[in-house]
């Protein structure tokens, strides 16, 4: 059980870091150099890309906090 929780914390923390780096800032530039947002999602999918990344970040953060809490309890 503990190893599963450790794995979930590790995976969710890597996912959080990656998702935060991929999201666009207020100046509409990606943090990762050389990756145009249109290259992955197309020009017409800007709104759905942002919404998808936001949802994925929320899910990864929730998994991270729940598993970290469970690890602290056990």
Biopython code that builds the backbone (N, CA, C, O; Angstrom):
import numpy as np
from Bio.PDB.StructureBuilder import StructureBuilder

atoms = [
    (1, "UNK", "N", (0.821, -1.199, 0.000)),
    (1, "UNK", "CA", (0.000, 0.000, 0.000)),
    (1, "UNK", "C", (0.861, 1.258, 0.000)),
    (1, "UNK", "O", (0.577, 2.216, -0.718)),
    (2, "UNK", "N", (1.912, 1.245, 0.809)),
    (2, "UNK", "CA", (2.769, 2.429, 0.906)),
    (2, "UNK", "C", (3.495, 2.686, -0.407)),
    (2, "UNK", "O", (3.660, 3.836, -0.814)),
    (3, "UNK", "N", (3.934, 1.607, -1.077)),
    (3, "UNK", "CA", (4.661, 1.782, -2.334)),
    (3, "UNK", "C", (3.763, 2.338, -3.430)),
    (3, "UNK", "O", (4.217, 3.082, -4.299)),
    (4, "UNK", "N", (2.495, 1.973, -3.383)),
    (4, "UNK", "CA", (1.539, 2.525, -4.349)),
    (4, "UNK", "C", (1.370, 4.022, -4.109)),
    (4, "UNK", "O", (1.329, 4.806, -5.057)),
    (5, "UNK", "N", (1.273, 4.415, -2.850)),
    (5, "UNK", "CA", (1.144, 5.834, -2.521)),
    (5, "UNK", "C", (2.400, 6.612, -2.911)),
    (5, "UNK", "O", (2.309, 7.723, -3.433)),
    (6, "UNK", "N", (3.569, 6.027, -2.657)),
    (6, "UNK", "CA", (4.816, 6.676, -3.063)),
    (6, "UNK", "C", (4.870, 6.862, -4.576)),
    (6, "UNK", "O", (5.287, 7.911, -5.068)),
    (7, "UNK", "N", (4.444, 5.838, -5.307)),
    (7, "UNK", "CA", (4.438, 5.923, -6.770)),
    (7, "UNK", "C", (3.457, 6.993, -7.246)),
    (7, "UNK", "O", (3.767, 7.745, -8.169)),
    (8, "UNK", "N", (2.288, 7.069, -6.633)),
    (8, "UNK", "CA", (1.304, 8.079, -7.012)),
    (8, "UNK", "C", (1.803, 9.492, -6.733)),
    (8, "UNK", "O", (1.565, 10.400, -7.530)),
    (9, "UNK", "N", (2.490, 9.685, -5.614)),
    (9, "UNK", "CA", (3.047, 10.997, -5.302)),
    (9, "UNK", "C", (4.105, 11.370, -6.333)),
    (9, "UNK", "O", (4.138, 12.503, -6.812)),
    (10, "UNK", "N", (4.958, 10.427, -6.668)),
    (10, "UNK", "CA", (6.012, 10.688, -7.655)),
    (10, "UNK", "C", (5.430, 11.020, -9.024)),
    (10, "UNK", "O", (5.838, 11.995, -9.655)),
    (11, "UNK", "N", (4.484, 10.217, -9.478)),
    (11, "UNK", "CA", (3.881, 10.437, -10.800)),
    (11, "UNK", "C", (3.119, 11.749, -10.838)),
    (11, "UNK", "O", (3.228, 12.503, -11.804)),
    (12, "UNK", "N", (2.347, 12.029, -9.795)),
    (12, "UNK", "CA", (1.562, 13.264, -9.808)),
    (12, "UNK", "C", (2.455, 14.497, -9.681)),
    (12, "UNK", "O", (2.131, 15.541, -10.247)),
    (13, "UNK", "N", (3.565, 14.405, -8.957)),
    (13, "UNK", "CA", (4.459, 15.558, -8.870)),
    (13, "UNK", "C", (5.151, 15.832, -10.194)),
    (13, "UNK", "O", (5.316, 16.990, -10.577)),
    (14, "UNK", "N", (5.557, 14.783, -10.898)),
    (14, "UNK", "CA", (6.148, 14.967, -12.226)),
    (14, "UNK", "C", (5.116, 15.529, -13.191)),
    (14, "UNK", "O", (5.433, 16.387, -14.015)),
    (15, "UNK", "N", (3.884, 15.048, -13.092)),
    (15, "UNK", "CA", (2.821, 15.564, -13.952)),
    (15, "UNK", "C", (2.545, 17.040, -13.671)),
    (15, "UNK", "O", (2.342, 17.818, -14.603)),
    (16, "UNK", "N", (2.537, 17.429, -12.405)),
    (16, "UNK", "CA", (2.313, 18.828, -12.048)),
    (16, "UNK", "C", (3.412, 19.728, -12.603)),
    (16, "UNK", "O", (3.129, 20.789, -13.159)),
    (17, "UNK", "N", (4.647, 19.310, -12.453)),
    (17, "UNK", "CA", (5.766, 20.106, -12.966)),
    (17, "UNK", "C", (5.669, 20.247, -14.478)),
    (17, "UNK", "O", (5.838, 21.341, -15.017)),
    (18, "UNK", "N", (5.400, 19.150, -15.155)),
    (18, "UNK", "CA", (5.301, 19.173, -16.615)),
    (18, "UNK", "C", (4.140, 20.036, -17.079)),
    (18, "UNK", "O", (4.290, 20.834, -18.004)),
    (19, "UNK", "N", (2.988, 19.884, -16.448)),
    (19, "UNK", "CA", (1.819, 20.661, -16.857)),
    (19, "UNK", "C", (2.014, 22.152, -16.612)),
    (19, "UNK", "O", (1.555, 22.973, -17.406)),
    (20, "UNK", "N", (2.677, 22.506, -15.541)),
    (20, "UNK", "CA", (2.918, 23.922, -15.266)),
    (20, "UNK", "C", (3.894, 24.518, -16.281)),
    (20, "UNK", "O", (3.779, 25.691, -16.637)),
    (21, "UNK", "N", (4.842, 23.724, -16.742)),
    (21, "UNK", "CA", (5.803, 24.237, -17.721)),
    (21, "UNK", "C", (5.198, 24.356, -19.115)),
    (21, "UNK", "O", (5.625, 25.201, -19.902)),
    (22, "UNK", "N", (4.220, 23.529, -19.427)),
    (22, "UNK", "CA", (3.616, 23.544, -20.754)),
    (22, "UNK", "C", (2.584, 24.662, -20.894)),
    (22, "UNK", "O", (2.365, 25.169, -21.995)),
    (23, "UNK", "N", (1.954, 25.047, -19.795)),
    (23, "UNK", "CA", (0.922, 26.077, -19.872)),
    (23, "UNK", "C", (1.507, 27.414, -20.296)),
    (23, "UNK", "O", (2.650, 27.742, -19.979)),
    (24, "UNK", "N", (0.701, 28.173, -21.015)),
    (24, "UNK", "CA", (1.138, 29.470, -21.495)),
    (24, "UNK", "C", (0.999, 30.521, -20.404)),
    (24, "UNK", "O", (0.105, 30.450, -19.561)),
    (25, "UNK", "N", (1.897, 31.496, -20.437)),
    (25, "UNK", "CA", (1.833, 32.597, -19.497)),
    (25, "UNK", "C", (0.923, 33.690, -20.012)),
    (25, "UNK", "O", (0.208, 33.504, -20.997)),
    (26, "UNK", "N", (0.952, 34.830, -19.345)),
    (26, "UNK", "CA", (0.094, 35.943, -19.737)),
    (26, "UNK", "C", (0.552, 36.593, -21.035)),
    (26, "UNK", "O", (-0.236, 37.267, -21.698)),
    (27, "UNK", "N", (1.820, 36.400, -21.409)),
    (27, "UNK", "CA", (2.309, 36.976, -22.655)),
    (27, "UNK", "C", (2.163, 36.025, -23.835)),
    (27, "UNK", "O", (2.733, 36.263, -24.900)),
    (28, "UNK", "N", (1.404, 34.949, -23.652)),
    (28, "UNK", "CA", (1.095, 33.969, -24.693)),
    (28, "UNK", "C", (2.329, 33.252, -25.228)),
    (28, "UNK", "O", (2.344, 32.848, -26.391)),
    (29, "UNK", "N", (3.338, 33.090, -24.428)),
    (29, "UNK", "CA", (4.505, 32.313, -24.839)),
    (29, "UNK", "C", (4.650, 31.121, -23.920)),
    (29, "UNK", "O", (4.394, 31.216, -22.720)),
    (30, "UNK", "N", (5.054, 30.020, -24.472)),
    (30, "UNK", "CA", (5.223, 28.809, -23.697)),
    (30, "UNK", "C", (6.550, 28.855, -22.946)),
    (30, "UNK", "O", (7.519, 29.451, -23.415)),
    (31, "UNK", "N", (6.583, 28.225, -21.784)),
    (31, "UNK", "CA", (7.794, 28.212, -20.980)),
    (31, "UNK", "C", (8.869, 27.364, -21.651)),
    (31, "UNK", "O", (10.050, 27.709, -21.616)),
    (32, "UNK", "N", (8.463, 26.266, -22.253)),
    (32, "UNK", "CA", (9.413, 25.398, -22.932)),
    (32, "UNK", "C", (9.741, 26.019, -24.280)),
    (32, "UNK", "O", (8.857, 26.221, -25.112)),
    (33, "UNK", "N", (10.990, 26.314, -24.487)),
    (33, "UNK", "CA", (11.413, 26.986, -25.717)),
    (33, "UNK", "C", (11.290, 26.052, -26.919)),
    (33, "UNK", "O", (11.556, 24.854, -26.819)),
    (34, "UNK", "N", (10.891, 26.605, -28.029)),
    (34, "UNK", "CA", (10.857, 25.859, -29.274)),
    (34, "UNK", "C", (9.589, 25.083, -29.533)),
    (34, "UNK", "O", (9.469, 24.450, -30.582)),
    (35, "UNK", "N", (8.639, 25.105, -28.623)),
    (35, "UNK", "CA", (7.397, 24.369, -28.835)),
    (35, "UNK", "C", (6.279, 25.376, -29.049)),
    (35, "UNK", "O", (5.875, 26.075, -28.120)),
    (36, "UNK", "N", (5.790, 25.443, -30.264)),
    (36, "UNK", "CA", (4.663, 26.326, -30.553)),
    (36, "UNK", "C", (3.381, 25.630, -30.131)),
    (36, "UNK", "O", (3.199, 24.449, -30.428)),
    (37, "UNK", "N", (2.488, 26.335, -29.444)),
    (37, "UNK", "CA", (1.226, 25.697, -29.028)),
    (37, "UNK", "C", (0.409, 25.184, -30.199)),
    (37, "UNK", "O", (-0.312, 24.194, -30.068)),
    (38, "UNK", "N", (0.514, 25.851, -31.350)),
    (38, "UNK", "CA", (-0.247, 25.425, -32.516)),
    (38, "UNK", "C", (0.264, 24.106, -33.079)),
    (38, "UNK", "O", (-0.470, 23.401, -33.771)),
    (39, "UNK", "N", (1.512, 23.768, -32.789)),
    (39, "UNK", "CA", (2.093, 22.541, -33.327)),
    (39, "UNK", "C", (1.412, 21.302, -32.768)),
    (39, "UNK", "O", (1.303, 20.288, -33.458)),
    (40, "UNK", "N", (0.956, 21.376, -31.534)),
    (40, "UNK", "CA", (0.334, 20.215, -30.910)),
    (40, "UNK", "C", (-1.188, 20.207, -31.026)),
    (40, "UNK", "O", (-1.786, 19.138, -31.151)),
    (41, "UNK", "N", (-1.825, 21.377, -30.988)),
    (41, "UNK", "CA", (-3.269, 21.450, -30.883)),
    (41, "UNK", "C", (-3.944, 22.074, -32.095)),
    (41, "UNK", "O", (-5.164, 21.964, -32.222)),
    (42, "UNK", "N", (-3.222, 22.712, -32.974)),
    (42, "UNK", "CA", (-3.830, 23.398, -34.105)),
    (42, "UNK", "C", (-4.228, 24.805, -33.716)),
    (42, "UNK", "O", (-4.338, 25.124, -32.533)),
    (43, "UNK", "N", (-4.443, 25.645, -34.713)),
    (43, "UNK", "CA", (-4.729, 27.055, -34.447)),
    (43, "UNK", "C", (-6.123, 27.285, -33.868)),
    (43, "UNK", "O", (-6.326, 28.253, -33.135)),
    (44, "UNK", "N", (-7.073, 26.430, -34.174)),
    (44, "UNK", "CA", (-8.454, 26.636, -33.744)),
    (44, "UNK", "C", (-8.758, 26.025, -32.376)),
    (44, "UNK", "O", (-9.885, 26.141, -31.893)),
    (45, "UNK", "N", (-7.795, 25.389, -31.754)),
    (45, "UNK", "CA", (-8.089, 24.669, -30.521)),
    (45, "UNK", "C", (-7.454, 25.324, -29.302)),
    (45, "UNK", "O", (-7.185, 24.636, -28.317)),
    (46, "UNK", "N", (-7.208, 26.609, -29.335)),
    (46, "UNK", "CA", (-6.572, 27.301, -28.224)),
    (46, "UNK", "C", (-7.377, 27.250, -26.946)),
    (46, "UNK", "O", (-6.822, 27.038, -25.868)),
    (47, "UNK", "N", (-8.675, 27.441, -27.056)),
    (47, "UNK", "CA", (-9.524, 27.441, -25.863)),
    (47, "UNK", "C", (-9.607, 26.050, -25.266)),
    (47, "UNK", "O", (-9.526, 25.897, -24.047)),
    (48, "UNK", "N", (-9.766, 25.035, -26.098)),
    (48, "UNK", "CA", (-9.874, 23.681, -25.567)),
    (48, "UNK", "C", (-8.537, 23.209, -25.006)),
    (48, "UNK", "O", (-8.511, 22.418, -24.063)),
    (49, "UNK", "N", (-7.428, 23.680, -25.568)),
    (49, "UNK", "CA", (-6.103, 23.318, -25.046)),
    (49, "UNK", "C", (-5.924, 23.884, -23.647)),
    (49, "UNK", "O", (-5.477, 23.180, -22.742)),
    (50, "UNK", "N", (-6.269, 25.140, -23.467)),
    (50, "UNK", "CA", (-6.140, 25.759, -22.152)),
    (50, "UNK", "C", (-7.039, 25.090, -21.123)),
    (50, "UNK", "O", (-6.629, 24.859, -19.985)),
    (51, "UNK", "N", (-8.259, 24.781, -21.526)),
    (51, "UNK", "CA", (-9.193, 24.135, -20.600)),
    (51, "UNK", "C", (-8.730, 22.726, -20.245)),
    (51, "UNK", "O", (-8.846, 22.300, -19.096)),
    (52, "UNK", "N", (-8.206, 22.006, -21.231)),
    (52, "UNK", "CA", (-7.720, 20.660, -20.979)),
    (52, "UNK", "C", (-6.526, 20.670, -20.036)),
    (52, "UNK", "O", (-6.456, 19.858, -19.114)),
    (53, "UNK", "N", (-5.585, 21.584, -20.260)),
    (53, "UNK", "CA", (-4.421, 21.680, -19.377)),
    (53, "UNK", "C", (-4.820, 22.080, -17.966)),
    (53, "UNK", "O", (-4.236, 21.604, -16.993)),
    (54, "UNK", "N", (-5.811, 22.952, -17.852)),
    (54, "UNK", "CA", (-6.277, 23.369, -16.528)),
    (54, "UNK", "C", (-6.904, 22.199, -15.784)),
    (54, "UNK", "O", (-6.632, 21.995, -14.600)),
    (55, "UNK", "N", (-7.745, 21.425, -16.476)),
    (55, "UNK", "CA", (-8.372, 20.263, -15.851)),
    (55, "UNK", "C", (-7.336, 19.222, -15.435)),
    (55, "UNK", "O", (-7.423, 18.648, -14.350)),
    (56, "UNK", "N", (-6.355, 18.982, -16.307)),
    (56, "UNK", "CA", (-5.312, 18.010, -15.990)),
    (56, "UNK", "C", (-4.482, 18.461, -14.789)),
    (56, "UNK", "O", (-4.076, 17.637, -13.969)),
    (57, "UNK", "N", (-4.231, 19.765, -14.684)),
    (57, "UNK", "CA", (-3.481, 20.298, -13.553)),
    (57, "UNK", "C", (-4.271, 20.136, -12.260)),
    (57, "UNK", "O", (-3.701, 19.779, -11.228)),
    (58, "UNK", "N", (-5.562, 20.391, -12.305)),
    (58, "UNK", "CA", (-6.411, 20.239, -11.119)),
    (58, "UNK", "C", (-6.446, 18.785, -10.656)),
    (58, "UNK", "O", (-6.364, 18.510, -9.459)),
    (59, "UNK", "N", (-6.568, 17.865, -11.594)),
    (59, "UNK", "CA", (-6.606, 16.443, -11.241)),
    (59, "UNK", "C", (-5.269, 15.998, -10.652)),
    (59, "UNK", "O", (-5.239, 15.289, -9.646)),
    (60, "UNK", "N", (-4.166, 16.411, -11.276)),
    (60, "UNK", "CA", (-2.843, 16.026, -10.773)),
    (60, "UNK", "C", (-2.596, 16.614, -9.391)),
    (60, "UNK", "O", (-2.011, 15.955, -8.532)),
    (61, "UNK", "N", (-3.038, 17.848, -9.170)),
    (61, "UNK", "CA", (-2.863, 18.469, -7.852)),
    (61, "UNK", "C", (-3.708, 17.755, -6.799)),
    (61, "UNK", "O", (-3.249, 17.539, -5.678)),
    (62, "UNK", "N", (-4.919, 17.394, -7.149)),
    (62, "UNK", "CA", (-5.784, 16.692, -6.199)),
    (62, "UNK", "C", (-5.194, 15.334, -5.828)),
    (62, "UNK", "O", (-5.179, 14.963, -4.654)),
    (63, "UNK", "N", (-4.711, 14.598, -6.819)),
    (63, "UNK", "CA", (-4.094, 13.298, -6.548)),
    (63, "UNK", "C", (-2.862, 13.476, -5.668)),
    (63, "UNK", "O", (-2.645, 12.703, -4.735)),
    (64, "UNK", "N", (-2.058, 14.492, -5.964)),
    (64, "UNK", "CA", (-0.854, 14.745, -5.177)),
    (64, "UNK", "C", (-1.198, 15.040, -3.713)),
    (64, "UNK", "O", (-0.605, 14.451, -2.809)),
    (65, "UNK", "N", (-2.143, 15.939, -3.478)),
    (65, "UNK", "CA", (-2.471, 16.315, -2.103)),
    (65, "UNK", "C", (-3.132, 15.178, -1.329)),
    (65, "UNK", "O", (-2.863, 14.999, -0.141)),
    (66, "UNK", "N", (-3.986, 14.416, -1.986)),
    (66, "UNK", "CA", (-4.640, 13.301, -1.291)),
    (66, "UNK", "C", (-3.623, 12.227, -0.930)),
    (66, "UNK", "O", (-3.628, 11.721, 0.193)),
    (67, "UNK", "N", (-2.758, 11.876, -1.864)),
    (67, "UNK", "CA", (-1.769, 10.841, -1.560)),
    (67, "UNK", "C", (-0.739, 11.330, -0.540)),
    (67, "UNK", "O", (-0.295, 10.551, 0.304)),
    (68, "UNK", "N", (-0.356, 12.601, -0.604)),
    (68, "UNK", "CA", (0.569, 13.137, 0.400)),
    (68, "UNK", "C", (-0.076, 13.129, 1.786)),
    (68, "UNK", "O", (0.585, 12.831, 2.781)),
    (69, "UNK", "N", (-1.355, 13.453, 1.847)),
    (69, "UNK", "CA", (-2.066, 13.409, 3.123)),
    (69, "UNK", "C", (-2.141, 11.979, 3.654)),
    (69, "UNK", "O", (-1.910, 11.742, 4.839)),
    (70, "UNK", "N", (-2.464, 11.030, 2.778)),
    (70, "UNK", "CA", (-2.543, 9.639, 3.205)),
    (70, "UNK", "C", (-1.185, 9.112, 3.676)),
    (70, "UNK", "O", (-1.112, 8.324, 4.618)),
    (71, "UNK", "N", (-0.117, 9.551, 3.018)),
    (71, "UNK", "CA", (1.219, 9.140, 3.466)),
    (71, "UNK", "C", (1.544, 9.706, 4.844)),
    (71, "UNK", "O", (2.181, 9.042, 5.662)),
    (72, "UNK", "N", (1.102, 10.931, 5.092)),
    (72, "UNK", "CA", (1.378, 11.520, 6.399)),
    (72, "UNK", "C", (0.567, 10.849, 7.509)),
    (72, "UNK", "O", (1.013, 10.781, 8.655)),
    (73, "UNK", "N", (-0.605, 10.361, 7.170)),
    (73, "UNK", "CA", (-1.451, 9.684, 8.158)),
    (73, "UNK", "C", (-0.882, 8.313, 8.494)),
    (73, "UNK", "O", (-0.868, 7.906, 9.655)),
    (74, "UNK", "N", (-0.412, 7.603, 7.470)),
    (74, "UNK", "CA", (0.123, 6.257, 7.702)),
    (74, "UNK", "C", (1.546, 6.380, 8.172)),
    (74, "UNK", "O", (2.200, 5.370, 8.430)),
]
sb = StructureBuilder()
sb.init_structure("model")
sb.init_model(0)
sb.init_chain("A")
sb.init_seg("    ")
for serial, (resi, resn, name, xyz) in enumerate(atoms, 1):
    if name == "N":
        sb.init_residue(resn, " ", resi, " ")
    sb.init_atom(name, np.array(xyz, "f"), 0.0, 1.0, " ", f" {name:<3s}", serial, name[0])
structure = sb.get_structure()
